[in-house]
Amino acid sequence: MRPHFHLPLLASLLGLVAAACGPTVDPAARADLDRHLAQVTTSEETYPPSESFLPMAFVVGQWTEHRITDDHGVTALLTYKLVGQENGGYWLETVNESYQGREATKMLVVLLAGRDPAGMEIRALKIKKGKGAPVDVDPGDLVNLRAQYRGALDLLAMSFEGQDKDDMRVPAGHFIGCYKVETKEPWGPWHAPSLVCSHPSVPLSGVVRAKAIGKPGVMELVGFGVTGAESEF
């Protein structure tokens, strides 16, 4: 039988962006991340504007990769993938690569109210740290995980309707007519109000670039695809 995590232990393990300024840096993890970051290139692809204000529909195989720089100038990589469907839900995986190590999570998420994160229900959760074996979270703890995974689900819930537009250049390309949204509540990896620029050509979150308001912190799209996502589990 696989071991299970309970919430007291989860409090020390969860988080989409590890505290990269924390006391423990894993030299091997740092070397792996630096190597991965060095492979990031700047695409010359241009994505035209769209009059659609709806995010791209979820399809298994979609993936995105974002480079996140914190208020200390330390960088991490965050990957989202849709790797399957089951019982009316989607298997969503996130992979966080930081100087502290690599952590992957696999969540079965049911959209009870469309893309509204308040209606996203997590029905199963697995966690894999480094090269360790995956661990199932105790089913009795899932109801309490909304707060722990606020950032993960927020990234899937942007609404573009009625927003101003701007052009954005990021490593993944030149996106014409990105919708700009200023969140009023804590959002994303910083858990702070943010200015988020999204484009309908990008799957999952649609996020091209995001900037924390009133504090350092930036998130940029470095790669994405509508097919080809492979599970870490």
Secondary structure, 3 states (H helix, E strand, C coil): CCCEECHHHHCCCCCCCCCCCCCCCCHHHHHHHHHHHHCCCCCCCEECCCCCCCCCCCCCCCEEEEEEECCCCCEEEEEEEEEEEECCEEEEEEEEEECCEEEEEEEEEEECCCCCHHHEEEEEEEEEECCCCCEEECHHHHHHCCCCCHHHHHCCCCCCCCCCEEEEEECCEEEEEEEEEECCCCEHHHCECEEEEECCCCCCCCEEEEEECCCCCEEEEEEEECCCCCCCC
